[in-house]
Amino acid sequence: SSRFPYVEVLLRVRKLQMQDWAYVDTGFEGFLIVPSFIAFTLGSPDLVSVWELGDGSPAYGADFLGEIEIVGLGRTVRGHLTCLGDEWVLGLGGLNHCEVIFDHGQRIEVRI
């Protein structure tokens, strides 16, 4: 993607399917974070997670089991996503078994 450092992600959870650009964060070991408003369309979460923010305060996320596909790869990965904040963030859990190339701050390429 030339939209550095974002990749386009297709999300499927319960009966919902959404597609958006996710910030690739190799310092995040989780699967995928999506904006908190998405939880309202999904109903009761499969679990609730507690996150520690940079200032030490807790934040609570609604977690759901689902799957993602990085658009263009044709490979689906199962995991749990967290509804928290207002941005899509793709972590290492969603990138395992992929090769990720950050090309001089200009583009990002993900390969199987």
N, C-alpha and C positions, 0 to 999 in steps of 0.2 A: 504494500500500500504506500502511496506517496503522501498519505495523510499521517505523517509521522507524529508520535508513536502509537497510532491507533490501527486496529484491525477490525474488519466488519464481522460481526458475530450474529448467528441465527440461534435464538433461544427457543426451546420447546419445554414447557412445563405444564402439567395437567392438560387443559384444553387450549392453552394460550401458546401462540407462536408470535415472536417478535424478532425484529432485526434492527441492529443499531451498531454504531462504532464504539468499541471498547478500548480504553487506555490500557496498554500492555505494561504491567508492573511486575518486573522480575524479582522485586523485593517482597512481594505478596505471595505467600505460600498457598493461599486458598484457591478456590475454583473461579467463581465469578461473583462480583458485586454488581447489583443493578439498583436504580433509583427506588427509594422506599415506596413511592406511590404505586408501584407495580403490585405490591402485596395486597392492596385493596381489591384488585381484580382476581386474585388467586384464592382468597378466602383464608381459612385457618392455616397457619404454617405447619410444616412437618416437625419443626423444632424452633426454638428461640436461642440465638447465640448472643453472647456478651463480648463486646469488643472494648479494648482499652484505647482511648484516643491519646493523641500526643500530649495533652495536658494532664493525663492520668485519670480523667473522668470516664465512666462507663457509657457505652452506647449499646442499645439492644437492636438486633437484627432479626427479621423474620426469614427463616431458612426454608427452602423448598427443594425437593429432589427433582432433577430435570436433566436435560442434555443440551449440549451446544455443538454447533458446527461453525468452524471458521470458514467463512464464505470463500469458495473457490478450492477448498481442500477435499471436499466430498467425504469427510471423515467425521463421525459423530462421537462425542465423548460424554459419558454420564458422570454426574457429580451433583453437588448441592450448591445452589446459589443463595446469596444473602441479599435481601432487600434492605438497603442502608444508604443514607445520603442521597445524592442527586446525580451520580455519574456511573457509567458502566466502567468496571475495572476488571480486566482479565489477569488472573494470577497464574502461578506455576502449575497449579492443579489442572487448569484448562489447557496448558501448553506441554504437559509431559508427553514424551514420545514424539515431539516435534523439534525441528531445527528452526531456531529463530535468529535472523540476521538483522542487526541494526546497521544500516549502511550509511555511515558518516553523518548521522543526524538528518538524513534526507528522506529515507524511506525505510520501511520494515518489511521483511519477507519471512513468511512462515511456510515451512515445508514438512512433509511427513517423513 
